[in-house]
Amino acid sequence: MAATIRVLRDVPGCVRGDHDSTHVQPDDYLAATSELIFLSLAVAWIITWFTNPQVIASNPLKDRIGYNNPCVGWDDPPALYVAAFMMQSALLCAIRYAVLDLIRARQKLRSREIAKWQFEVTRAASIFTIVGMFLTPLLFVVTPKVSPEWHTSLYGVVILSRYAVVAGNFVENRDEHISTIKYVYLFVYGSISFTLMACLFLNFYNYRGNEEAYARGDRPVPASIGMVVDYSWFACLVITGPFLPTYYELQITYKLHPQETK
């Protein structure tokens, strides 16, 4: 939870003493998003394990993909209510990152450290991320019991928007020295993201009319393969922080200014 602590320190009077100016690393907010999502999942699974274990044994997602997706732990009450509350902090950090990164990119464009097209890619990724985060709370409304298809479609938007913002970070910083291992991470993360989307689509698209075959374990993408890809995506999500090409911070100054009267 190191990134989350750094984020809290950026808020005047929250963790450390009051300060009128602070240096903010936007990438800390993206890393904190991953930490907070993982924390909410862990808490939700513990609650589900002890209060609603039958969901783990049988649920609409497991019928279609053959295994328990990590999100199964927060798809039913009472864990659903706790996870919905805890996820708000992750959404706040994600949106805060998108805004701060866009400001940083604008400053870099003004100083001619990045090209216009790099700024436009960063802006598109930031907007996509914000839209994805606005849709995320619907995961707790449109649960798998309401509509497995729409629930998973929303999950797909989260997958794509999360990768888009990470890739946008690399585009923004492409003129800096980025280590090979970080590019390897970006490639692996992207490959897993799009492979996961394909696995989910194939298994969901072919489910109708083949329920008995699926019950026997006969599905387009075997459960073992789907589970490895799915859990690998969450692993990439958790370890995002160390692999971001971090170079520039923002200096933010807080001061009161009288409102101008018209």
SVG drawing of the C-alpha trace seen along z (x, -y; Angstrom):
<svg xmlns="http://www.w3.org/2000/svg" viewBox="-31 -43 48 77">
<polyline fill="none" stroke="black" stroke-width="0.4" points="0.0,0.0 3.0,-2.3 1.5,-4.2 -1.8,-4.8 0.2,-6.2 2.1,-8.6 -1.3,-9.7 -2.6,-10.5 0.5,-12.5 -0.3,-14.7 -3.5,-16.0 -2.7,-19.0 -3.4,-18.1 -4.3,-14.5 -1.2,-12.5 1.5,-15.1 1.3,-18.8 -0.4,-21.5 1.6,-22.7 0.8,-25.3 2.8,-23.6 3.5,-20.0 5.1,-17.8 2.7,-15.3 3.6,-12.2 0.5,-11.5 1.7,-7.9 1.3,-7.3 -2.5,-7.6 -2.5,-4.9 -0.5,-2.6 -2.8,-3.3 -5.7,-2.4 -4.3,1.1 -3.5,1.5 -7.1,0.4 -8.7,2.7 -6.7,5.6 -7.6,4.7 -11.3,4.6 -11.1,7.9 -9.3,9.5 -11.8,8.2 -14.8,9.2 -13.4,12.8 -13.0,13.2 -16.5,12.0 -18.0,14.2 -16.0,17.2 -17.5,17.0 -21.0,15.7 -22.0,16.9 -19.8,19.9 -22.4,21.3 -21.6,18.5 -18.1,19.9 -19.4,23.3 -22.0,22.2 -22.6,18.9 -23.5,17.7 -20.0,16.7 -18.6,20.1 -21.3,21.8 -19.9,19.9 -16.2,19.8 -15.7,22.8 -13.8,21.2 -14.3,18.4 -13.2,15.1 -11.5,13.0 -14.5,10.7 -16.9,13.5 -16.0,12.7 -17.8,9.3 -20.7,10.2 -23.2,11.1 -24.3,9.6 -23.0,9.0 -19.6,8.7 -21.2,6.7 -22.0,3.8 -18.6,3.7 -16.8,3.9 -19.0,1.2 -18.0,-1.1 -14.3,-0.3 -14.0,-0.7 -14.9,-4.3 -11.4,-5.2 -9.9,-3.3 -12.2,-5.1 -11.3,-8.4 -7.5,-7.7 -8.0,-6.5 -9.9,-9.7 -7.4,-11.8 -4.6,-10.2 -6.2,-10.8 -6.7,-14.5 -3.2,-15.0 -1.6,-13.1 -3.5,-15.2 -2.2,-18.4 1.3,-17.0 1.1,-16.2 -0.2,-19.7 2.8,-21.2 5.2,-19.0 3.5,-20.0 3.9,-23.7 7.6,-23.2 7.9,-21.2 9.1,-18.1 6.4,-16.0 4.8,-16.2 1.2,-17.2 0.2,-13.6 1.7,-12.3 -0.5,-14.8 -3.6,-13.8 -3.0,-10.1 -2.6,-10.9 -5.8,-12.9 -7.7,-10.1 -6.4,-7.6 -7.3,-9.8 -10.9,-10.4 -11.3,-6.7 -10.1,-5.9 -12.5,-8.4 -15.4,-7.0 -14.4,-3.4 -14.3,-4.5 -17.7,-6.1 -19.1,-2.8 -17.3,-0.7 -19.9,-1.2 -22.5,0.5 -20.6,3.8 -22.2,3.7 -25.7,2.9 -25.7,5.2 -24.4,8.3 -24.0,11.7 -27.4,12.7 -29.0,9.7 -27.2,10.2 -23.9,12.1 -23.4,10.7 -23.8,7.0 -21.8,7.5 -18.9,9.0 -19.2,6.3 -18.6,3.7 -15.7,5.7 -14.3,5.6 -14.5,1.8 -12.5,1.8 -9.9,4.1 -9.5,2.0 -9.5,-1.4 -7.0,-0.3 -4.6,0.9 -5.2,-2.2 -4.1,-4.5 -1.0,-2.5 -0.1,-2.4 -0.8,-6.2 1.7,-6.7 4.4,-4.9 3.5,-7.0 3.7,-10.2 7.2,-9.3 8.5,-7.6 11.2,-10.2 12.7,-9.4 14.9,-6.4 12.5,-3.5 14.1,-0.3 13.5,2.9 11.8,4.7 9.2,2.0 8.4,2.4 8.3,6.2 5.7,5.5 3.6,3.3 3.7,6.1 2.8,8.8 0.0,6.7 -1.4,5.9 -1.3,9.5 -3.0,10.7 -5.7,8.0 -6.7,8.7 -6.4,12.5 -8.7,12.3 -11.2,10.3 -11.2,13.0 -11.5,15.8 -14.5,14.2 -16.2,13.4 -15.8,17.0 -17.2,18.7 -20.1,16.3 -21.0,16.2 -21.3,20.0 -23.0,20.6 -26.6,20.3 -27.9,23.7 -24.7,25.5 -25.4,25.5 -25.1,29.2 -21.8,29.3 -20.5,26.5 -21.6,28.4 -19.4,31.3 -16.5,28.9 -16.7,28.7 -16.3,25.0 -14.3,23.1 -11.7,21.9 -10.9,24.5 -11.4,23.4 -7.7,23.9 -6.5,21.6 -9.1,19.0 -8.2,18.9 -4.5,18.5 -5.2,15.6 -7.7,14.0 -5.6,14.2 -2.5,13.1 -4.4,9.9 -5.1,9.2 -1.4,9.9 -0.4,7.3 -2.9,4.9 -1.4,5.2 2.3,4.7 1.6,1.8 3.4,-0.8 7.0,0.3 6.7,0.7 5.4,-2.8 7.9,-5.1 7.9,-7.7 9.9,-10.9 8.0,-14.1 6.2,-15.3 3.8,-18.2 4.3,-21.1 0.9,-22.1 0.4,-25.3 -2.7,-25.9 -3.8,-29.4 -7.1,-31.3 -8.2,-33.7 -11.2,-36.0 -14.0,-35.2 -14.4,-37.8 -17.8,-39.4 -19.5,-40.3"/>
</svg>
